[in-house]
Amino acid sequence: MLVGLIADVHSNAVALRAVLPILDAMGAEKILHAGDIIGYNPYPDETIGLFKKKKIISILGNHERALITGDTSDFNPYAAAALKWTKNTMSSDNIDYIRELKNVEHINLQGIRITLVHGSPKDPDEYVYPEDVEPDLLKADDCDILVLGHTHIQFKKEYAEGMIVNPGSVGQPRDGDPRAAFAVLDADTGKIKLERASYDIEKVIEDMLAAHLPEKLAFRLRAGF
């Protein structure tokens, strides 16, 4: 059984539409998302529509929590402005969809125990960078595979205790590669492969500027940072 692992789509339906056919062609039977469906980019309702259509299992990211609480005190001005725009744009049905999401999901696939969390098992808003990863994170949640998001940096680390993976960001990569990032888990072998997909970045930039979203958020997509 193949499982798609994604994170931080951030309302980038154009990037998500580039990733989904690849996962379909690979034969992925399930897709797990490690939080931040919305924020930054200009297609929140379309993105959530794709999540519903593909039955993607997602958790809350910090942007979803801020949407629900209205608290953007820890956001930079660009992220806060984009979230305000998002909240004013989204349908009430899709806001209700966000409210139903959990902070953590525990999934058992063919005996593989997977934990899905945005930041870390210790703190849903903690940034776990590749250099911060340690096997104790697996013990903290007693899982075989820990799937993280939040940093927008793609990595995987393998230990005797299991594996920790950040599939990277579909919608706003920050590791120097502007292509949409994702990963694929083979539940039969327990192996994870990191993947990338090109998408029409210029269209997203054009639509962001037309929506009067912050220019900084638009132009950073070209650099993947």
PyMOL commands that set and color helices and strands:
alter all, ss='L'
color gray80, all
select helices_A, chain A and resi 13-26+44-54+62-69+77-89+92-99+130-132+136-141+201-210+215-223
alter helices_A, ss='H'
color red, helices_A
select strands_A, chain A and resi 2-6+28-33+57-58+104-109+112-117+145-147+155-159+162-166+180-186+191-197
alter strands_A, ss='S'
color yellow, strands_A
deselect
rebuild
show_as cartoon
